[in-house]
Amino acid sequence: MSKVYQPQDKFFKKAKEQGYRARSAFKLQAIQDRFHLISPGDHVLDLGAAPGSFLQLVEKLVGSKGLAVGIDLKPIEDLKKPNIKTIVGDILDDAIYQQLGIDQFDVITSDLAPSTSGVKSVDAGRSFQLNEQVLNVAEKYLKLGGHVVMKAFPGAEHQQLLKKAKGMFKNIKTFKPEAVRKSSREEYVIGIERIA
Ligand SMILES: C[S@@+](CC[C@H](N)C(=O)[O-])C[C@H]1O[C@@H](n2cnc3c(N)ncnc32)[C@H](O)[C@@H]1O
């Protein structure tokens, strides 16, 4: 049996069975299982949140005393949970953050994926630009001691991103969850305990 990519792989099926809107939930679940970043009662900001599977998982992890706020260019169909709030907009637009309703988060997650050109270096550059903004947002809206999770497609500027993150967090880890397709260059950069 060939090992070529099957669109309906095991994580796609698992997402359907468990009511998640996307298989990405299992990427965040693997990060949570390894690093234990999100706790009950936390306020979590999710950048690039549509269709909402990270938010579905975060909502369960933070519980009724916590809050999950998601921002995306695309509207997110109502998740019908009182502790989830969604905002439609561009994370690069500073005005969008006036709608957060809270000014300090315990955790910021980003599964942002730029629109792809198919040219690896161009796509990696766009991902870098988004992640630079994730760190700018963390500088403004992440509590000291808080954590960040961001999806990266490492390219020429990746070391620059890691260098900036190293100056902000006690520990930086990179992690490729099993749910990331083997053929993808995607990985997650995790900043643990904001120090600056
Ligand atoms: C892989 S999807 C996120 C999946 C999501 N984590 C989930 O679990 O359902 C990436 C998202 O990033 C969003 N995105 C890309 N660039 C953006 C930007 N500048 N501002 C806001 N959202 C953006 C896209 O619209 C897309 O919905």
PDBQT file of the ligand as one rigid body, heavy atoms in Angstrom, charges set to zero:
ROOT
HETATM    1  C1  LIG A 201      -4.671  26.882   9.170  1.00  0.00    +0.000 C 
HETATM    2  S1  LIG A 201      -5.930  28.086   9.345  1.00  0.00    +0.000 S 
HETATM    3  C2  LIG A 201      -6.250  28.086  11.079  1.00  0.00    +0.000 C 
HETATM    4  C3  LIG A 201      -6.995  26.874  11.573  1.00  0.00    +0.000 C 
HETATM    5  C4  LIG A 201      -7.451  27.053  12.995  1.00  0.00    +0.000 C 
HETATM    6  N1  LIG A 201      -6.311  27.060  13.926  1.00  0.00    +0.000 N 
HETATM    7  C5  LIG A 201      -8.376  25.955  13.431  1.00  0.00    +0.000 C 
HETATM    8  O1  LIG A 201      -7.945  25.157  14.276  1.00  0.00    +0.000 OA
HETATM    9  O2  LIG A 201      -9.515  25.906  12.979  1.00  0.00    +0.000 OA
HETATM   10  C6  LIG A 201      -5.053  29.582   9.128  1.00  0.00    +0.000 C 
HETATM   11  C7  LIG A 201      -5.907  30.810   9.215  1.00  0.00    +0.000 C 
HETATM   12  O3  LIG A 201      -5.057  31.963   9.221  1.00  0.00    +0.000 OA
HETATM   13  C8  LIG A 201      -5.868  33.027   8.739  1.00  0.00    +0.000 C 
HETATM   14  N2  LIG A 201      -5.041  34.190   8.415  1.00  0.00    +0.000 N 
HETATM   15  C9  LIG A 201      -4.011  34.276   7.538  1.00  0.00    +0.000 A 
HETATM   16  N3  LIG A 201      -3.517  35.527   7.507  1.00  0.00    +0.000 NA
HETATM   17  C10 LIG A 201      -4.242  36.253   8.395  1.00  0.00    +0.000 A 
HETATM   18  C11 LIG A 201      -4.206  37.599   8.825  1.00  0.00    +0.000 A 
HETATM   19  N4  LIG A 201      -3.323  38.477   8.320  1.00  0.00    +0.000 N 
HETATM   20  N5  LIG A 201      -5.094  38.008   9.777  1.00  0.00    +0.000 NA
HETATM   21  C12 LIG A 201      -6.005  37.147  10.284  1.00  0.00    +0.000 A 
HETATM   22  N6  LIG A 201      -6.083  35.842   9.915  1.00  0.00    +0.000 NA
HETATM   23  C13 LIG A 201      -5.219  35.402   8.984  1.00  0.00    +0.000 A 
HETATM   24  C14 LIG A 201      -6.555  32.411   7.533  1.00  0.00    +0.000 C 
HETATM   25  O4  LIG A 201      -7.713  33.152   7.173  1.00  0.00    +0.000 OA
HETATM   26  C15 LIG A 201      -6.870  30.995   8.044  1.00  0.00    +0.000 C 
HETATM   27  O5  LIG A 201      -8.197  30.891   8.484  1.00  0.00    +0.000 OA
ENDROOT
TORSDOF 0
